[in-house]
């Protein structure tokens, strides 16, 4: 356990939880305003994620390399596989070219490609 967290007061803990909830709400609102959240394939991606024991990113996270790298590591896939499948050098390039893409869609598309080879 983190020594600092063990020594905080209940009031400090509640304040930290309140700030975290506010930050999460702000991210959710930003996603509703800026990301494409209605994808026809979303339920299919959720089924594929369940089938392969993988957890999709939360809906309010924008696409980025972080989620691609986690996916590749989980399935022991190379960055070359990712480039072959998507045509992008990395997840940040894909996100830059698709600014309205949420992370769950970015990973969902990778799941479809992975499912074809497994």
Backbone as numpy.savetxt, mean C-alpha at the origin, in Angstrom:
# Nx Ny Nz CAx CAy CAz Cx Cy Cz
10.24 -3.38 25.00 9.40 -2.20 25.00 10.29 -0.96 25.00
9.85 0.05 24.28 10.57 1.30 24.21 10.53 1.98 25.58
11.68 2.33 26.12 11.78 2.93 27.44 10.95 4.21 27.53
10.97 5.03 26.47 10.22 6.28 26.49 8.72 6.03 26.55
8.23 5.04 25.83 6.80 4.75 25.85 6.37 4.16 27.18
7.25 3.48 27.86 6.91 2.90 29.16 6.75 3.97 30.21
7.36 5.13 30.00 7.35 6.19 31.01 6.44 7.36 30.68
5.53 7.22 29.73 4.63 8.33 29.42 3.39 8.22 30.29
2.77 9.37 30.52 1.56 9.39 31.33 0.36 9.01 30.47
-0.75 8.73 31.13 -1.98 8.40 30.40 -2.42 9.57 29.52
-2.24 10.80 30.01 -2.61 11.97 29.24 -1.75 12.09 27.97
-0.46 11.81 28.12 0.43 11.87 26.96 0.05 10.79 25.95
-0.26 9.60 26.44 -0.67 8.50 25.55 -1.95 8.86 24.80
-2.91 9.43 25.50 -4.17 9.84 24.86 -3.93 10.92 23.82
-3.04 11.86 24.13 -2.71 12.92 23.17 -2.06 12.33 21.92
-1.15 11.38 22.10 -0.51 10.73 20.95 -1.54 9.98 20.11
-2.48 9.29 20.75 -3.52 8.56 20.04 -4.44 9.52 19.28
-4.75 10.66 19.90 -5.61 11.66 19.25 -4.91 12.22 18.00
-3.64 12.54 18.12 -2.89 13.06 16.97 -2.79 12.03 15.86
-2.59 10.77 16.22 -2.52 9.71 15.21 -3.85 9.56 14.49
-4.96 9.65 15.23 -6.29 9.55 14.62 -6.54 10.72 13.68
-6.11 11.92 14.07 -6.26 13.09 13.20 -5.45 12.93 11.92
-4.24 12.44 12.05 -3.38 12.25 10.88 -3.98 11.22 9.93
-4.52 10.14 10.49 -5.15 9.10 9.68 -6.37 9.67 8.96
-7.20 10.45 9.65 -8.39 11.05 9.04 -7.99 12.00 7.91
-6.91 12.74 8.10 -6.45 13.65 7.05 -5.98 12.87 5.82
-5.28 11.76 6.03 -4.83 10.92 4.91 -6.03 10.34 4.16
-7.05 9.92 4.92 -8.24 9.35 4.30 -8.96 10.40 3.45
-9.08 11.63 3.97 -9.73 12.69 3.21 -8.91 13.04 1.97
-7.59 13.09 2.11 -6.74 13.37 0.95 -6.96 12.31 -0.13
-7.03 11.05 0.28 -7.23 9.97 -0.68 -8.56 10.11 -1.40
-9.61 10.44 -0.68 -10.93 10.62 -1.30 -10.92 11.75 -2.32
-10.12 12.77 -2.03 -10.05 13.93 -2.92 -9.10 13.74 -4.11
-8.11 12.86 -3.98 -7.04 12.80 -4.97 -6.80 11.46 -5.64
-7.29 10.38 -5.09 -7.03 9.06 -5.66 -8.28 8.46 -6.29
-8.08 7.61 -7.27 -9.18 6.86 -7.87 -9.41 5.64 -6.96
-10.51 5.64 -6.24 -10.76 4.58 -5.25 -11.76 3.53 -5.73
-12.46 3.81 -6.81 -13.47 2.85 -7.30 -12.91 2.04 -8.48
-12.35 0.91 -8.14 -11.77 -0.01 -9.13 -12.65 -1.24 -9.23
-13.02 -1.61 -10.44 -13.87 -2.78 -10.64 -13.19 -4.06 -10.17
-11.87 -4.11 -10.24 -11.12 -5.32 -9.88 -10.79 -5.43 -8.40
-11.23 -4.49 -7.59 -10.83 -4.48 -6.18 -11.17 -5.79 -5.46
-12.37 -6.32 -5.66 -12.73 -7.57 -4.98 -11.89 -8.74 -5.51
-11.56 -8.71 -6.80 -10.69 -9.74 -7.37 -9.31 -9.68 -6.74
-8.78 -8.46 -6.57 -7.47 -8.30 -5.94 -7.48 -8.78 -4.50
-8.58 -8.51 -3.80 -8.69 -8.97 -2.42 -8.71 -10.49 -2.35
-9.39 -11.13 -3.30 -9.41 -12.60 -3.36 -8.01 -13.14 -3.65
-7.31 -12.52 -4.60 -5.95 -12.96 -4.92 -5.02 -12.77 -3.72
-5.15 -11.65 -3.04 -4.31 -11.41 -1.87 -4.57 -12.48 -0.81
-5.81 -12.82 -0.60 -6.15 -13.87 0.37 -5.60 -15.22 -0.08
-5.75 -15.51 -1.36 -5.26 -16.77 -1.92 -3.75 -16.93 -1.70
-3.02 -15.85 -1.86 -1.56 -15.91 -1.77 -1.01 -15.47 -0.41
-1.91 -15.24 0.55 -1.46 -14.88 1.89 -0.79 -13.53 1.97
-1.32 -12.57 1.24 -0.73 -11.23 1.20 -1.79 -10.21 1.61
-1.36 -9.16 2.23 -2.27 -8.11 2.69 -2.12 -6.87 1.80
-3.22 -6.46 1.19 -3.20 -5.26 0.35 -3.01 -4.01 1.21
-2.36 -3.00 0.66 -2.23 -1.74 1.40 -3.62 -1.12 1.65
-3.71 -0.27 2.67 -4.97 0.40 2.97 -5.32 1.35 1.83
-6.61 1.65 1.70 -7.10 2.40 0.54 -6.56 3.82 0.46
-6.15 4.39 1.56 -5.76 5.80 1.54 -4.27 6.03 1.28
-3.53 4.98 1.00 -2.11 5.12 0.67 -1.93 5.27 -0.83
-1.21 6.29 -1.28 -0.94 6.42 -2.71 0.12 5.41 -3.16
0.13 5.12 -4.44 1.11 4.19 -5.00 2.52 4.75 -4.78
3.45 3.85 -4.45 4.86 4.23 -4.31 5.71 2.98 -4.22
7.02 3.18 -4.37 7.97 2.05 -4.38 7.89 1.19 -3.13
7.62 1.80 -2.01 7.58 1.07 -0.74 6.68 -0.17 -0.84
5.53 -0.02 -1.45 4.60 -1.14 -1.53 5.02 -2.16 -2.58
5.62 -1.69 -3.65 6.16 -2.60 -4.67 7.28 -3.44 -4.08
8.19 -2.78 -3.38 9.32 -3.50 -2.78 8.87 -4.54 -1.77
7.86 -4.21 -0.97 7.33 -5.19 -0.01 6.75 -6.40 -0.75
6.03 -6.12 -1.83 5.44 -7.20 -2.62 6.53 -8.10 -3.19
7.52 -7.48 -3.81 8.61 -8.27 -4.43 9.34 -9.10 -3.39
9.60 -8.53 -2.24 10.30 -9.26 -1.18 9.45 -10.42 -0.67
8.15 -10.18 -0.47 7.27 -11.22 0.05 7.24 -12.45 -0.87
7.20 -12.18 -2.17 7.09 -13.28 -3.14 8.44 -13.67 -3.74
9.51 -13.12 -3.20 10.86 -13.45 -3.66 11.01 -13.21 -5.17
10.56 -12.05 -5.61 10.63 -11.68 -7.02 11.66 -10.58 -7.20
12.20 -10.48 -8.38 13.24 -9.50 -8.66 12.65 -8.20 -9.21
13.47 -7.16 -9.16 13.05 -5.89 -9.76 12.94 -6.03 -11.27
13.70 -6.96 -11.85 13.60 -7.22 -13.29 12.21 -7.78 -13.62
11.69 -8.65 -12.75 10.33 -9.18 -12.95 9.34 -8.02 -12.96
9.48 -7.12 -12.01 8.59 -5.96 -11.94 8.67 -5.13 -13.21
9.88 -4.86 -13.68 10.06 -4.08 -14.89 9.46 -4.79 -16.10
9.67 -6.10 -16.18 9.10 -6.87 -17.30 7.57 -6.82 -17.29
6.98 -6.87 -16.11 5.52 -6.90 -15.98 4.90 -5.53 -16.22
5.52 -4.49 -15.67 4.90 -3.16 -15.72 5.49 -2.22 -16.75
6.75 -2.42 -17.10 7.42 -1.49 -17.99 8.03 -0.30 -17.27
7.88 -0.26 -15.95 8.44 0.82 -15.15 9.71 0.34 -14.45
10.64 1.27 -14.23 11.88 0.92 -13.54 11.65 0.67 -12.06
10.68 1.41 -11.47 10.38 1.23 -10.05 8.98 1.76 -9.76
8.52 1.52 -8.54 7.17 1.91 -8.16 6.96 3.40 -8.11
8.00 4.17 -7.80 7.85 5.63 -7.78 7.65 6.20 -9.18
8.32 5.60 -10.16 8.12 6.04 -11.54 6.68 5.74 -11.97
6.20 4.56 -11.61 4.81 4.19 -11.93 3.84 5.15 -11.26
4.09 5.48 -10.00 3.22 6.40 -9.27 3.24 7.81 -9.88
4.41 8.23 -10.32 4.53 9.55 -10.94 3.72 9.62 -12.24
3.76 8.53 -13.00 3.02 8.48 -14.27 1.52 8.23 -14.07
1.14 7.77 -12.88 -0.26 7.49 -12.55 -0.58 8.14 -11.20
-0.69 9.46 -11.14 -0.82 10.15 -9.85 -2.10 9.85 -9.08
-3.11 9.32 -9.73 -4.37 9.00 -9.04 -4.44 7.55 -8.57
-3.36 6.81 -8.73 -3.37 5.38 -8.40 -3.10 5.15 -6.91
-4.00 4.42 -6.25 -3.72 4.04 -4.87 -2.80 2.83 -4.82
-2.17 2.63 -3.69 -1.23 1.52 -3.53 -1.93 0.17 -3.69
-3.19 0.05 -3.25 -3.86 -1.24 -3.37 -4.06 -1.63 -4.83
-4.24 -0.66 -5.72 -4.37 -0.97 -7.14 -3.02 -1.34 -7.74
-1.99 -0.62 -7.34 -0.64 -0.92 -7.81 -0.26 -2.36 -7.45
-0.52 -2.75 -6.22 -0.21 -4.10 -5.77 -1.19 -5.11 -6.36
-2.44 -4.72 -6.50 -3.43 -5.62 -7.09 -3.06 -6.05 -8.50
-2.57 -5.12 -9.28 -2.14 -5.45 -10.64 -0.95 -6.41 -10.62
-0.05 -6.20 -9.66 1.08 -7.12 -9.52 0.60 -8.51 -9.10
-0.40 -8.56 -8.24 -0.96 -9.86 -7.82 -1.53 -10.62 -9.01
-2.19 -9.90 -9.92 -2.74 -10.57 -11.11 -1.62 -11.20 -11.93
-0.55 -10.46 -12.12 0.58 -10.99 -12.90 1.24 -12.15 -12.18
1.40 -12.03 -10.87 2.01 -13.11 -10.09 1.14 -14.36 -10.14
-0.17 -14.18 -10.06 -1.09 -15.32 -10.06 -0.99 -16.11 -11.37
-0.72 -15.44 -12.46 -0.60 -16.10 -13.75 0.60 -17.03 -13.81
1.68 -16.70 -13.07 2.89 -17.53 -13.15 2.96 -18.55 -12.02
2.08 -18.44 -11.04 2.16 -19.38 -9.91 1.22 -20.56 -10.10
